[in-house]
Amino acid sequence: MPNNLDLTFKTLADPTRRAVLIRLTSGPAPVTDLAAPFDMALPSFMQHVRLLEDAGLVTTQKQGRTRICSLEPDALTDVENWLSRQRSAWNARFDRLETYLDGETSDDA
């Protein structure tokens, strides 16, 4: 899982790939439509699509001469779970710090 998590975060680090994922929340789309807003050649854009596929964030399938991209609905579950665990751990640390600081303040009074 850590390697998959690393790959997912690395993939999400690029603004072009994040924009593609946001667009795909509206539904599947042809690669040419996804590439249109970006100032890059289609082969360069396809590298982004391949990285999204490798990370398991999207799937593509060929329909005739058109390649259609779809968002993988459960692809970010590992990221969400990891972030949730980190949030809980940090909240617990902050709670302990608050308790400690409250104790220090009452000792000074």
C-alpha positions in Angstrom: 0.0 0.0 0.0 2.7 2.6 0.7 4.1 2.3 -2.8 0.6 2.8 -4.2 0.0 5.7 -1.9 3.3 7.3 -3.0 2.4 6.8 -6.6 -1.0 8.3 -6.1 0.4 11.4 -4.3 3.1 11.8 -7.0 0.4 11.6 -9.7 -1.8 14.1 -7.9 1.1 16.5 -7.6 0.7 17.7 -11.2 -1.9 20.4 -11.9 -2.7 19.0 -15.3 -3.6 15.6 -13.9 -5.6 17.1 -11.1 -7.6 19.1 -13.7 -8.3 16.0 -15.7 -9.6 14.2 -12.6 -11.8 17.2 -11.8 -13.2 17.2 -15.4 -13.9 13.4 -15.1 -16.1 13.9 -12.1 -18.7 15.1 -14.7 -18.5 11.8 -16.4 -16.4 9.9 -19.0 -14.8 11.9 -21.8 -12.7 11.3 -24.9 -9.0 12.0 -24.5 -9.1 14.6 -27.2 -11.8 16.5 -25.2 -9.7 16.2 -22.1 -6.6 17.5 -23.9 -8.3 20.5 -25.5 -7.8 23.0 -22.6 -4.1 22.3 -22.3 -1.4 23.8 -24.5 0.4 20.6 -25.3 0.6 18.0 -28.0 -1.6 15.0 -27.8 1.3 12.5 -27.3 2.5 14.7 -24.3 -1.1 14.7 -22.9 -1.3 10.9 -23.3 1.7 10.6 -20.9 -0.4 12.3 -18.2 -3.3 9.8 -19.0 -0.9 6.9 -18.7 0.3 8.1 -15.3 -3.3 8.5 -14.1 -4.0 4.9 -15.3 -0.8 3.5 -13.7 -1.9 5.1 -10.4 -5.3 3.5 -10.8 -7.1 6.8 -10.8 -8.6 6.5 -14.3 -9.4 3.8 -16.8 -9.5 4.1 -20.5 -11.1 2.0 -23.2 -11.1 2.3 -26.9 -14.4 2.9 -28.7 -13.7 2.7 -32.4 -10.9 5.3 -33.0 -11.7 7.2 -29.8 -10.1 6.5 -26.4 -12.6 7.2 -23.5 -11.3 8.1 -20.0 -13.4 7.3 -16.9 -12.7 8.1 -13.3 -12.2 5.2 -11.0 -14.6 5.9 -8.1 -12.7 4.1 -5.4 -9.3 5.1 -6.5 -8.7 7.6 -3.7 -10.0 5.4 -0.9 -6.4 4.6 0.3 -5.5 8.3 0.3 -8.7 9.2 2.2 -8.0 6.5 4.8 -4.4 7.6 5.2 -5.4 11.2 5.6 -8.0 10.3 8.1 -5.5 8.4 10.2 -3.1 11.3 10.0 -5.8 13.8 11.0 -6.8 11.7 14.0 -3.2 11.4 15.1 -2.5 15.1 14.8 -5.8 16.0 16.6 -4.7 13.7 19.5 -1.3 15.4 19.6 -2.9 18.8 19.7 -5.3 17.7 22.5 -2.4 16.5 24.5 -0.5 19.7 23.9 -3.6 21.8 24.9 -3.9 19.7 28.1 -0.2 20.2 28.9 -0.4 24.0 28.2 -3.5 24.4 30.3 -1.7 22.7 33.2 1.3 25.0 32.8 -1.0 28.0 32.8 -2.7 27.0 36.0 0.6 26.4 37.7 1.7 29.9 36.8 -1.4 31.5 38.3 
